[in-house]
């Protein structure tokens, strides 16, 4: 079930659909912790860092998790995912965590 759409480019012509399961998976693996440097800027380097971190997880035993694979295919490695998309994903995740709307 689609929870939200995040805009991935400045013109708003591209987006990615995010489900609550995607957010749960991000939370389970703490994928956003320590991702952004102290300058707070989300750029392509930060997106690459996330991809490298996930690639490491996928190469380990944890990589056999279907939800992590789905997150990769649906969101992180999506053709439309750019730095703005990651910034919006982080904002959506933070809002989701703050409001405590979590599934079991």
SELUMKE-208204 format. One record per residue (C-alpha): residue number from 1; residue in one letter; x, y, z. Coordinates in pm, whole numbers, always signed. Layout:
[NUM, 'a', [X, Y, Z]]
...
***
This chain:
[1, 'x', [+0, +0, +0]]
[2, 'x', [+145, +335, -107]]
[3, 'x', [+194, +570, +183]]
[4, 'x', [+342, +871, +1]]
[5, 'x', [+511, +993, -314]]
[6, 'x', [+839, +1176, -291]]
[7, 'x', [+945, +1427, -552]]
[8, 'x', [+1283, +1340, -702]]
[9, 'x', [+1360, +1637, -924]]
[10, 'x', [+1327, +2013, -896]]
[11, 'x', [+1056, +2047, -1161]]
[12, 'x', [+834, +1790, -991]]
[13, 'x', [+797, +1577, -1303]]
[14, 'x', [+951, +1267, -1139]]
[15, 'x', [+856, +1090, -819]]
[16, 'x', [+888, +758, -636]]
[17, 'x', [+613, +584, -442]]
[18, 'x', [+706, +499, -84]]
[19, 'x', [+528, +239, +128]]
[20, 'x', [+530, +207, +503]]
[21, 'x', [+724, -119, +459]]
[22, 'x', [+1002, +82, +291]]
[23, 'x', [+1017, +311, +596]]
[24, 'x', [+1011, +14, +834]]
[25, 'x', [+1305, -140, +645]]
[26, 'x', [+1500, +187, +658]]
[27, 'x', [+1435, +195, +1031]]
[28, 'x', [+1523, -173, +1090]]
[29, 'x', [+1863, -134, +924]]
[30, 'x', [+1917, +225, +1049]]
[31, 'x', [+2009, +317, +691]]
[32, 'x', [+1990, +692, +744]]
[33, 'x', [+2192, +709, +1068]]
[34, 'x', [+2522, +888, +1016]]
[35, 'x', [+2454, +925, +646]]
[36, 'x', [+2464, +1304, +628]]
[37, 'x', [+2777, +1498, +720]]
[38, 'x', [+2770, +1782, +973]]
[39, 'x', [+2707, +2033, +693]]
[40, 'x', [+2356, +1886, +650]]
[41, 'x', [+2378, +1885, +271]]
[42, 'x', [+2222, +1595, +82]]
[43, 'x', [+2396, +1557, -252]]
[44, 'x', [+2484, +1276, -493]]
[45, 'x', [+2778, +1178, -269]]
[46, 'x', [+2536, +1107, +17]]
[47, 'x', [+2318, +901, -217]]
[48, 'x', [+2626, +704, -325]]
[49, 'x', [+2717, +648, +40]]
[50, 'x', [+2369, +503, +103]]
[51, 'x', [+2404, +276, -198]]
[52, 'x', [+2745, +151, -78]]
[53, 'x', [+2608, +84, +270]]
[54, 'x', [+2315, -112, +128]]
[55, 'x', [+2543, -303, -108]]
[56, 'x', [+2747, -416, +194]]
[57, 'x', [+2431, -535, +366]]
[58, 'x', [+2319, -721, +56]]
[59, 'x', [+2652, -902, +37]]
[60, 'x', [+2614, -1020, +397]]
[61, 'x', [+2369, -1266, +548]]
[62, 'x', [+2131, -978, +616]]
[63, 'x', [+2102, -928, +242]]
[64, 'x', [+1866, -1220, +216]]
[65, 'x', [+1589, -997, +355]]
[66, 'x', [+1317, -954, +90]]
[67, 'x', [+1217, -614, +229]]
[68, 'x', [+1572, -482, +189]]
[69, 'x', [+1580, -605, -170]]
[70, 'x', [+1241, -441, -233]]
[71, 'x', [+1368, -113, -88]]
[72, 'x', [+1664, -127, -326]]
[73, 'x', [+1458, -203, -634]]
[74, 'x', [+1167, +27, -554]]
[75, 'x', [+1347, +327, -405]]
[76, 'x', [+1725, +350, -363]]
[77, 'x', [+1827, +220, -706]]
[78, 'x', [+1516, +356, -879]]
[79, 'x', [+1605, +537, -1202]]
[80, 'x', [+1441, +857, -1072]]
[81, 'x', [+1628, +863, -739]]
[82, 'x', [+1852, +1166, -714]]
[83, 'x', [+1983, +1378, -425]]
[84, 'x', [+1654, +1571, -399]]
[85, 'x', [+1466, +1242, -380]]
[86, 'x', [+1690, +1124, -97]]
[87, 'x', [+1641, +1454, +84]]
[88, 'x', [+1264, +1413, +54]]
[89, 'x', [+1285, +1048, +162]]
[90, 'x', [+1478, +1154, +473]]
[91, 'x', [+1214, +1419, +550]]
[92, 'x', [+934, +1164, +503]]
[93, 'x', [+1114, +912, +726]]
[94, 'x', [+1174, +1173, +999]]
[95, 'x', [+808, +1277, +987]]
[96, 'x', [+702, +913, +1004]]
[97, 'x', [+929, +850, +1306]]
[98, 'x', [+816, +1168, +1482]]
[99, 'x', [+448, +1091, +1441]]
[100, 'x', [+501, +734, +1557]]
[101, 'x', [+287, +583, +1285]]
[102, 'x', [+446, +241, +1263]]
[103, 'x', [+311, -94, +1160]]
[104, 'x', [+400, -417, +1338]]
***
